[in-house]
Amino acid sequence: MKQELSPEHRVALIQYRFERAYKTLEEADYMRVGNYFNAAINRLYYACFYAATGLLIAKGIEADTHNGVKTMLSYHFVRTGVLSLEHGSTFSNLFDKRHSGDYEDFAYCDAALVDYLRPRAEAFIKSVESLAQE
């Protein structure tokens, strides 16, 4: 059983998760400039992951795993229309690409994929941050 967060700690944790999301987005940009495309996808995924966990914390929804975060995001926000299907697809796509890049042999991401997903990741983070503040 997890310890209940005080309201002050909850607010601080949510703020931290979004700060970390934006900082990790910057890391993705550095990886892209250096032509480390798999690493850039990894950083884009984690930027969105931190934002998604910030939203779940803000709404009092628990998820203990990466798959749990994806499931809860879909169940509570995408399926209900609160978060667009496009944003849900962005998160799922990054989840899959990061997972294959980290665990599968010969997984390859290229500049075009990073350039396609980078603005979508930022839009996801901003949208999720807005929902967390409601």
N, C-alpha and C positions, 0 to 999 in steps of 0.2 A: 504494500500500500504506500502510495506516495504521500509525502508531507504536503499539506495545504499551504499555498503561498499567501502571504499577507497581501493586502491590496497594493501596498507600496512596492513590495518585491515583484508582484505581477507586472505592474507598470514598468518598473526598471528592466525586467527581463524582456518584455515586449519591445521596449525601446532598443535594448541591446541587440535583439535578433534583427531588427530592421537596420540598425547601424552596420551590423555584420553583413547583412545582405548587400548593402550598397558597397561596402569595402571589398567584398568578394567579387562583385561585378567589376570593380576596378582591376582586381587580379586577373579576371578573364581577359580584360583588354590587354594587359601586359603579356599574357600567354599568346594572344592572337598576334600581337606585333612581333613576337619572337618565333612565330610559326609553330608553336606547340599547340596544335589544334585539339588533340585529345584532352590535354590539360585545360584548354580554354572551355571545352564542353563541360568538363568536370567542375570548373569554377562557376560556370553559368548555372549548372544544376544546383550546386550548393548555395548560390546566391538565392535562387528561388526556394530552395528547401528552408533556408533560414527565415525567409519571409513567410512561407506557409506555416512554419511552426509558430511564428509570432502571431499569426492570425488565429491559429487553433488555441493558443494560450489565451489570447484576448477574449475568445468566445467560450472558454472553459471546456474545450474538447481535448481529450487525451489521446495520444498516439505514441507508441513506444518504439516503432521501427520506421524506416524509410517507407516501406510499403504501407504501413499504417497511416502515415502522414498523407500519402497519395490517396488512399482509400477514404480517409475522413474528409479530405479536401473535396473529393468527388462527391461523396455522399451528402455532405452538409452544404456545399456551395455550388458545385457545377450542376448537379442533378436538379437542384432547386431553382436554378436560374439566377442565383445571386452573383455568381462568377461566370463569365462567358465560357462557352464551349471552347473558343479559341484559346483562352488562358488555361483551361483544363488540359487541352491538347498540348500546349507548350510545355506544361509541367510534366505530363506523361512522356512526351517525346524526349525531354532532357533526362528524365529518370531512366528511360531505356538506353539512350545513347551513353550516359555516364556509366551505367551498369555494364554494358558490353565493353566499353573502353577500359574499365577497371578489371574485368574478370574474364574476358574472352580473348583468345589468341587472334591476332591479325585484325583486330578491330581498328578501323581507320576513319578518322574524321578529317574533313578538309576545310579550307578557308571559306568556301561557299556555304557550308553548313554552319560554321561559326557566325558568319556574316548574316545569315538568315535568322538564326536563333537569338543573336545578341539583342536586337531591339525588342523582340518578343519577350525575352526574359525581363528586360527592364520594364516593359509595359505590365507584365504579370506582377512584378514586385510593387509597382505603384498602385495597381488596382487592389492588390491584397492589403497593402498598407492602408489604403482608404477604407476598406471594409473593417479592418482592425480598429480604426478610430471611430467607427459608428457606435 
